[in-house]
Amino acid sequence: GSNHSLFVKTDGMLWAMGSNSNGQLGDGSIIDRSIPVPVAANVQEVAHGIGLAVLVTIMMPISGGHLNPAVSIALWIGNVIDAKTLGRYVAAQLLGAIVGALLIKGLFPASLVRISSLGTPQLSGAIGLFEGIALEALFTFILVSAVFGTAVSPQAQRVGGFGIGLALLVCALGGGALTGAALNPARAFGPALVSWDW
């Protein structure tokens, strides 16, 4: 069976995570900027980067820190994991994202769920669809590069998830206002499916 955990941060960000019985964690949903809590600018992005760093570090000995289908696919292309493992990881990541979004939907009032779309990343009106896709692709490339450079390469110094979380932080600070800086297909898919906001 599946085990699910819910983490709530006091700075106004809710993290909902789902994990399967093999310990593979799927990034769920984040509701931010829709909970009326006075916070300094960029606190959500900092919390997101630090949260990812901690979660990757925790999960490295169990699943290699796989939280993101884009990263798992890149590791499969690089012959770091096999196709069967890729399938299990991506399924767990997508399921975790759906379960996380369902938990948020069940815990919060319907009005907040509607306003936030369960944390589904949204494009800014300042950019178009293709620019948003290009930015997300660039940010995801940076994140995947950080994974290969800090966690996969035999020449890399082992810094756990710190370098990976820092890469996410930089991308979130640089593009969060423009694309939502998901950098993770599961992170976008779960809340979009449950809120039906594509």
C-alpha positions as CSV (number, residue, x, y, z in Angstrom):
1,G,0.0,0.0,0.0
2,S,0.9,3.6,-0.2
3,N,2.0,5.9,2.6
4,H,1.3,9.6,2.3
5,S,2.7,12.5,4.3
6,L,1.6,16.1,4.5
7,F,4.0,18.9,5.4
8,V,2.7,22.4,6.2
9,K,5.0,25.3,6.4
10,T,4.1,28.2,8.7
11,D,5.1,30.9,6.1
12,G,1.9,30.4,4.1
13,M,3.1,27.6,1.8
14,L,1.5,24.2,1.9
15,W,3.5,21.2,0.7
16,A,1.6,17.9,0.1
17,M,3.7,14.9,-0.7
18,G,2.9,11.3,-1.6
19,S,5.2,8.4,-1.2
20,N,4.8,4.8,-2.2
21,S,5.8,1.7,-0.1
22,N,9.3,1.7,-1.8
23,G,10.0,5.1,-0.4
24,Q,9.8,6.8,-3.8
25,L,8.5,10.3,-3.2
26,G,6.4,12.2,-5.7
27,D,6.3,16.0,-5.5
28,G,2.7,17.0,-4.9
29,S,1.4,20.5,-4.9
30,I,2.3,23.8,-3.4
31,I,-0.3,26.4,-2.7
32,D,1.5,29.7,-2.4
33,R,0.6,33.4,-2.8
34,S,-3.0,32.5,-2.3
35,I,-3.0,32.0,1.5
36,P,-3.2,35.5,3.1
37,V,-0.1,35.4,5.2
38,P,2.2,38.5,5.3
39,V,5.6,37.3,4.1
40,A,8.7,38.9,2.7
41,A,9.2,38.8,-1.0
42,N,10.6,35.6,-2.4
43,V,10.1,33.5,0.8
44,Q,8.1,30.9,-1.2
45,E,11.0,30.5,-3.7
46,V,13.5,30.1,-0.9
47,A,11.3,27.6,0.9
48,H,10.8,25.7,-2.3
49,G,14.6,25.5,-2.9
50,I,15.4,24.5,0.6
51,G,12.6,22.0,0.8
52,L,13.8,20.3,-2.4
53,A,17.3,20.2,-1.1
54,V,16.2,18.5,2.1
55,L,13.9,16.1,0.4
56,V,16.4,15.0,-2.2
57,T,19.0,14.5,0.5
58,I,16.6,12.4,2.6
59,M,15.5,10.3,-0.4
60,M,19.0,9.8,-2.0
61,P,19.8,6.6,-0.1
62,I,16.3,5.2,-0.8
63,S,15.5,6.1,-4.4
64,G,18.4,8.2,-5.6
65,G,16.3,11.3,-4.7
66,H,14.0,10.9,-7.7
67,L,11.2,13.5,-7.3
68,N,10.9,14.7,-10.9
69,P,10.0,12.8,-14.1
70,A,12.2,15.2,-16.2
71,V,15.2,14.3,-14.0
72,S,14.3,10.6,-14.1
73,I,14.0,10.6,-17.9
74,A,17.3,12.4,-18.2
75,L,19.0,9.8,-16.0
76,W,17.4,7.0,-18.1
77,I,18.8,8.7,-21.3
78,G,22.2,8.9,-19.6
79,N,22.0,5.1,-18.8
80,V,22.0,5.8,-15.1
81,I,18.7,3.9,-14.5
82,D,16.9,1.3,-16.6
83,A,13.5,1.5,-18.3
84,K,11.7,-0.5,-15.6
85,T,13.0,1.7,-12.9
86,L,12.1,4.8,-14.9
87,G,8.5,3.5,-15.3
88,R,8.2,2.9,-11.5
89,Y,9.7,6.2,-10.6
90,V,7.5,8.3,-13.0
91,A,4.4,6.4,-11.9
92,A,5.2,7.1,-8.2
93,Q,5.9,10.8,-9.0
94,L,2.7,11.3,-10.9
95,L,0.6,9.4,-8.3
96,G,2.3,11.4,-5.5
97,A,1.4,14.6,-7.3
98,I,-2.2,13.6,-7.7
99,V,-2.5,12.4,-4.1
100,G,-0.9,15.7,-2.9
101,A,-3.4,17.8,-4.9
102,L,-6.3,15.7,-3.6
103,L,-5.1,16.2,0.0
104,I,-5.0,20.0,-0.6
105,K,-8.4,19.9,-2.1
106,G,-9.8,18.0,0.9
107,L,-8.1,20.3,3.5
108,F,-8.9,23.7,2.2
109,P,-12.1,25.6,1.6
110,A,-13.5,25.3,-2.0
111,S,-13.1,29.0,-2.5
112,L,-9.3,28.8,-1.9
113,V,-9.0,25.7,-4.0
114,R,-10.7,27.5,-6.9
115,I,-8.6,30.7,-6.6
116,S,-5.3,28.8,-6.3
117,S,-6.1,25.9,-8.8
118,L,-4.4,23.8,-6.1
119,G,-1.1,25.4,-6.9
120,T,-1.1,24.7,-10.7
121,P,1.7,26.8,-12.3
122,Q,0.3,29.7,-14.3
123,L,1.9,31.7,-17.1
124,S,2.2,35.4,-16.6
125,G,0.3,37.6,-19.0
126,A,3.7,39.1,-20.0
127,I,4.8,36.0,-21.9
128,G,3.2,33.7,-24.4
129,L,2.9,29.9,-24.4
130,F,6.0,29.3,-26.5
131,E,8.1,31.6,-24.4
132,G,6.8,29.9,-21.2
133,I,7.7,26.5,-22.6
134,A,11.2,27.7,-23.6
135,L,11.8,29.2,-20.1
136,E,10.6,26.0,-18.4
137,A,12.8,23.9,-20.7
138,L,15.8,26.1,-19.9
139,F,15.1,26.0,-16.1
140,T,14.6,22.2,-16.3
141,F,17.9,21.9,-18.2
142,I,19.6,23.8,-15.4
143,L,18.0,21.6,-12.7
144,V,19.0,18.4,-14.6
145,S,22.5,19.7,-15.0
146,A,22.7,20.3,-11.3
147,V,21.6,16.7,-10.7
148,F,24.2,15.3,-13.0
149,G,26.9,17.7,-11.7
150,T,26.3,17.2,-8.0
151,A,24.7,13.8,-7.5
152,V,25.5,11.6,-10.5
153,S,29.0,12.4,-11.8
154,P,31.7,10.3,-10.1
155,Q,34.0,13.3,-10.1
156,A,31.5,15.5,-8.2
157,Q,31.8,16.2,-4.6
158,R,28.8,14.8,-2.7
159,V,26.8,17.8,-1.4
160,G,23.5,15.9,-1.2
161,G,20.6,17.8,-2.5
162,F,22.1,21.2,-1.7
163,G,23.3,22.0,-5.2
164,I,20.0,20.7,-6.7
165,G,17.9,22.8,-4.3
166,L,20.1,25.8,-5.1
167,A,19.5,25.3,-8.8
168,L,15.7,25.2,-8.2
169,L,16.0,28.3,-6.0
170,V,17.8,30.3,-8.7
171,C,15.3,29.2,-11.4
172,A,12.3,30.0,-9.1
173,L,13.7,33.4,-8.3
174,G,14.4,34.1,-12.0
175,G,11.2,32.7,-13.5
176,G,8.6,32.0,-10.9
177,A,6.7,35.1,-11.7
178,L,6.7,34.3,-15.4
179,T,5.9,30.5,-15.5
180,G,5.4,29.4,-12.0
181,A,8.8,27.7,-12.3
182,A,7.5,24.1,-11.9
183,L,10.6,22.5,-13.5
184,N,8.7,19.2,-12.8
185,P,6.0,17.7,-14.9
186,A,4.5,15.9,-12.0
187,R,4.4,19.1,-10.0
188,A,2.3,20.7,-12.7
189,F,0.3,17.6,-13.7
190,G,-1.1,16.6,-10.3
191,P,-2.7,20.0,-9.4
192,A,-3.8,20.6,-13.0
193,L,-5.6,17.2,-13.2
194,V,-7.3,17.5,-9.8
195,S,-8.4,21.2,-10.3
196,W,-9.0,20.6,-14.0
197,D,-7.1,23.8,-14.8
198,W,-4.9,23.2,-17.8
